[in-house]
Amino acid sequence: VAVPANAVPARGLRPLPLLTAVNFFNYMDRQVVYSMTPFIAKTFDVSKLQLGLLSFVNLVVFAIASLASGPVADRFGPRRVIFGGVFVWAVATIGSALATSFPILLFFRALVGVGEGAYGPSAIILLCAAADPKAQGRSLGIYNAGMAVGGSMGLFLGAILAPSIGWRGVFWIAGAPSLLLALLTLFVAAPSRLPRPHVLPARSYLTNPTYLLMTAGGVLVTFA
């Protein structure tokens, strides 16, 4: 990401540790539902096709929100967008615990996608702005480790705790810490707006072979 180095002021919480922790709960909140589908199916008496919608609506809304969040971050600044995204998905995860019907649960899982999609692009560009150009790859590697560990932890918690405390209790455990993290993001070291580098037309990026290969790899990994 072509962002000038050291564009982030020194005052405030360091972006890398905080945003890595946020990314951990990001993927934990997203993945926790999948190991609890047998218990959700029993509660609401729904089919496997309906259970599949929990993943489908989340990812579709996530993709749309990711595309829309970039211009929003340009207008309002990354800190506000990051706070809004984390707060929305935290509330939506807790709302999932309170769902009284399957359509309401489906709505909250879609809302999780709104928050996660809003958070991701702003977090990445902020990390790149905060890191020295030679350390940007390392920063993003650490950040993405939160994704892998958080996603695995979500599946683990759902499978281990749902039989004993119920799937609603697991949603509370997954969602409540994100509310605290949302408040902490208000104090992350970030400018009100990040400087915009020179950009090429969108067509130049969309037809770039590296971009196409990475997108195909991402699709295959997600499908797997």
N, C-alpha and C positions, 0 to 999 in steps of 0.2 A: 504494500500500500504506500503510495508516494505521498507521504505527509512529512513536512519539515520536522527534523529531530528537535527534541527539547521544546516543543510547542506548548507543553503542559507546565504550568507554574509549579514551584516546589511546595507551596503551601497546600495542606490538605492531606488526606489519606493516600498512600501510594496506590496507584491503579492496579498493578500486577497482582499483589496478594489478595486484594479485595475482589477484583473481578474474577480471579481464579476460583475463589470461594463461591461467588455468585454462580459461576458456570457449573460448579459441582451441584448446587441445588437446582439449577436450571434443568440439567439432565436427570437428576434424581426425581424431580417433580414430574417430568415428562414420562419416564420409563416405569415409575412405580405402579402404574395402573395395569401394566401388561401381565404381571405375575399374579394379579388379583382377579382376573376375569372370571374364573370359576365361581368365586364368591359373589361377584357382582351379578353374574347370570342367575345365580340362585335367588338373590334378593329381588331382582326385578323380573325374573322369568323371561329372559330374552334369548334370542337365537345367536348362533355363532356369527351370522351375518351382521346382526345388530352390534355385537361386541366389536366386530371389525371396524365399525363406524367410529369407535372411540379413537382409533389411530388415524383413520382417514381424515376426519374433520380437523383433528389437531394439526396434521402435517399440511393440509391444504391452506388452512388459515395462517399457519406459521409462514408458509412460502409467500403468501400475499402480503402479510404484515412486514416481512423482511424487505420486500421491494418498496413498500410505502415508507418505511422508517427512515431511509436515507435522506430524502428531501425534508422530512420532519426534523431530523437532527441538524441539517443545514440551517433551518429556520430558527429553531429554539435552543440549539446547543446540545452536546452529547450528555451532559449530566442530567438534564431534565428528562431526556428520552430514556436513559438507563434507569433512572428512578421510576418513571412511569411504567416501564416494561416489567421490572422486578415486582413492583407493587401489584400490578394487574395479575401476573401469574400466581403470586402468593395468595391473593384473595380468591382467585379462581380455584386453586388447589384446595383451599379450606372450604370453598363453596361446594366442591365435589364431595367433601365429607358430609355436607348437609343436604345433598340432593335427595328429594323425596320421590323422584320418578326417573326413569331412564332418559327421557328427553331433557330433563333439567341437568342430569349428569353430562349428557352430550353437549349441552350448551356450555357448561363450565370447562369441559375439556377443550372445546374450540377457543374459549377465552384464554386458556393457558397458552395456546398457540399465538394469540395476539400479543401477549406479554413477552413471550420468548422471541418472537420475530422482531419486535421493537427493540429489544435489548441487544441482540447479537451484533449487528453492523456497527452501532455506536461504540460498543465495547472494543471491538477489534481496531477501529480507527484511533480510538483513544490510547490503546496500548502501543500502537505503532508510533503515535506522536510522542509518547512518554519515553520510549526507548531510544537509545543510541542506534543509528542505522545498522551497525554491525551486530547489535544484540536483538534486533526485531524478531529474527527467526527463533531465538531462544525464548523470548517472551511469549510468542504465540505458541511454542511447544509446551511451555508450562501451563499456559491458559487452557490449551486443549486437553492436557492431562486431567484437568478438572472435569471435562466432559466425559472422558472414558471412565474415570473412577466413580463419578456421580451417577452415570447411567447404570453401571454395574451394581452400585449400592442400592439404587432404586429397585431393581429387580430382586435383589437379595432381601431387602426389607419387606417388600410385598409378600414374597414367598414365605419368609420366616414368621412375620408378625401377624399377617392377616388371619391365620387360623386361631390365634390366641386373643387378639384384641379387636379383630374385625377390620374390614377394609376401610371403614370410615375413620377408625383410629389411626391407621397408617397414613391416610391423607392429612390428618392433623399434624402428625410428626413430620411429614414431608413439607407441608406448607408454612407452618408457623415460623421456623427460622428464617424463611425468606422475607418475612415482614421486617425483621430486625435488619437484615442485609439491605433491604430497600431504604431504610432510614440512613444506614451508613453510606450508601451511594450519594446521598445529598452532600457529603463532605469529601468526596473523592477529588483529588487534585485534577482539575480540568478547566480549561478556558470556557467562557460563555459560548464561544464559537471557535471551531478549528479552521485554520487557513485552508483554502481549497487550492490544490495544485492544478497545474494545467492538465486538462482532460481532453481525451479524444472523443469523437462521436461514439455513441453506444455500439454501433455496428462494428467498429474496430475491435472492441472487446469481445463481442458475441461471436465473432468469426475467428478469434485467435485460437490456434491449435492447442496451446497449453490450457487455455480456459475450457475448451471443449473436452479435453482428456480428463481434466480435474472434475468437471461436471459429470461426465460419464462414470468416473470412479466413485464419486459421491452417490450417484443413483444406485450403482451396484452394491455398495457397502450398505446403504439404507435398506435395499431390497433383501439383502442377505440377512 
